[in-house]
């Protein structure tokens, strides 16, 4: 799982390269579809990375575009890599969209979380409690599979070539006892431990900030080390989320993230607050206040 060239990102790269070659050759999607005897939607989905192309399809496309030699061989190799199975493939029935595959290839992640600890930093017990509550329609095995994927993803944080992770947590995240007192205290302690890693930065956006730039919701900015793999924004929702790849969309979310982290507590102050809450949680204060009324 330390391999940065995930099949998802290779499929995305291949699609972009094929689109560039087609446009350079002045060939329409419809013309390619006619020559390949397939639908135009198939060609379009290959170019957007939503469909895995066969090696034969890629070779035929490159022939149409006049691409030969080493350039052709390189793209054929990318096509082969795009058809490999990622480590998460056995869990695909409980995964929504391509996020895990993109995350596996990312070099950096910048995220704002409104409600929950990000999956890369969750304890097993927290993940179990959160997923069971968020998906009450799932049976135990579906929950367990999702938890296994979540724990598997966490190697990205502490492997030999770790991801650069910068997370801003709304204070709500560290104030709600997901899974109960013991589970949440352990989760807060896990956050403190993670913040000691040189590649992890945590900040807390406190309640007293009031309205802020991230009010529209949780999002993640995935950055990729290869120049040919443009960054992407993942805006999460109940159905799995939305990927945003246009330059103006990306710049908007970078702008928002910069404003959120500027409004948040400094990393050292944030970690101190999380450690304090692990010892004396907010929900305990509220219980004492309720009991005295």
Buried (B, 14 or more C-beta within 10 A) or exposed (E): EEEBBBBBBBBBBBBBBBBEBBEEBEBEBEBBBEBBEBEBEBBBBBBBBEBBBEEEBBBBBBEBBEBEEEEBEEBBEBBBBBBEEBBBEEBBEBBEBBBBBBBBBBBBBBBBBBBBBBBBBBBBBBBBBBBBEBBEEBEEEBBBBBBBBBBBBBBBBEEEEBBBBBBBBBBEBBBBBBBEEEBBBBBBBBBBEBBEEEBBBBBBBBEEBEEBBBEEEBBBBBBBEEEEBBBBBBBBEEEEBEBBBEEEBBEEBBEBBEEBBEBBBEBEEBBBBBBEBBEEBBEBEEEEEEEEE
